[in-house]
């Protein structure tokens, strides 16, 4: 079971309505704020920075991002991780 996380991009009157609605539905809501570092609880909402958003594990959480006009969230996909390939040399290649 994945937990839903909703990230509201920016703080304004329109975004507050969406954030308040999601909180009333018992959803996890964060507001992206460029002016802070880390995670801070301001008034009724938790404000986060870009580093916090980048550190969210997408295998555990389903992350939705809300951009203006804040009507519909877009699913945030995890960045692909690069795997290194180890080549094993055969006897004739050595």
Beta strands, then each sheet from edge to edge (+ up, - down):
strand 1: 3-9
strand 2: 28-32
strand 3: 39-42
strand 4: 45-48
strand 5: 61-66
strand 6: 74-76
sheet 1: 3+ 4- 2- 1- 5- 6+
end
